[in-house]
Amino acid sequence: QVQLLESGGGLVQDGGSLRLSCAASSRAFMNLNMGWFRQAPGKEREFVAVIGFNGVNTRYADSVKGRFTISRDSAKNTVYLRMNSLKPEDTAVYYCAAKWRGDQEYAFWGQGTQVTVSS
């Protein structure tokens, strides 16, 4: 029902920046809460950030707070994750996810994009 297409991953040096993008196919984008998750090799999937349907409310994992910024553009049906001051421990596959307004569970996931931070 909702397809998510991610882009923007890559290889950066310690302290560098990247911006990830996630385009949603749904015309009901304004009814979706959008989130970012990540998973490093051998580790569990980890919550990174979420933004509410209206683009006002945001939450961040403690590990990225102050360094990452989530935002959304309703005209483009796109959510972004600006990552600054990247650290090697940020290396992971980053996934875009979406859930319907009012739901607890993320029902839609992107394919994942690799972010690698070299030391």
N, C-alpha and C positions, 0 to 999 in steps of 0.2 A: 504494500500500500504506500509506504514511504521509502524512497531510495535515497541514500546518502553517498555523496561522492567527495572524497577527501583529496587534498593536495597540499604541498608546501613542505613536506618533510625533506630531510637531507642530512648532510654531515657538516657540523660546525665545530669550531674550537671552543675550549673552555672559556666562558665569559661572553660568548657570542649570542646572537638572537635569530629567531625564526618566527614566521607567522604561518600557522596552519589555517586552512580554509576547509569548510564543509558545506557543500551545496545540497539543499534538500529539494526533492522533486515535488513535494506536496504543495498544492494550492492552499492548504490549511496550515501553512507554516506558522501563522500567528497563534495557533492553538497548540503548538508544540513547545515543551521545555527541551532545551538543547544542552547536552553535556559532552565533556571530554574525559576519557579514561586512558590509562596507559598500562602496558604490561611488559616488564623486562623479562629476559630469559630466566627460567627457573623460579619466577615469582608470580604471585597472584595478581590479577587485574586490580588496578588501583584507581580510585576516583581522583580526578584532577580539578575539574571546575564544572559549574552548571550556571545557566542563565535562564531566567523565567520567560514565559511567553511574551511578556510585554517589553523585555529587554532592560528592565530596571533592576530586578533582584538578581544578585550573583552570590555564589559561594565558592570557596577554594579550599583545597587540601592545605594543611599547614605547611607541607613541604614545598609548596609553590607560591604561597601567599606573599605578595609584595614583588614577585618576579613575573608572574603570568597574569594576563588580562584576557577575559572572555568578553566577546561582544557579538552583536548580531545586526544584520542589515535586512530589514523586511522587504525592501524593494528588490533585493537579489536572492531572497530565500536562503541566506548564507549566514553561518556562524563562524567566528574566527577565534583563534587562540594565539595571542601574541606572547611569545616566550622570550624573556630577557634574562641576562646573567645566567646563561645555561651552564650546568655542571655535568660532569661525567655521569653522576647518578641519575640524571634526567634521561639517559639513554633508554629507549623503549620503543615499542610500537604504540602509536597513539591512535585511539579510536574515537570517532564521532558517534554520538548516540542521541536518540530522540525518544521522548515519551509524550503521550497526550496530556494535555492540561487536566489535572485532577487525578491522574494515574500515579501509582507508586513505582512501577517497573518500567525500565527502558525497553521498548518493544522493537526498536529499529537501530541497526548498527551499520557503520561504514566498514570498508574493507581493511582499514588500518593503513597508517603511513609511518615509515621508519624515521625516527630521529636518533642520530648518533652524535654524541658530544665527545670529542677527543680531549685527552689531558695533555 
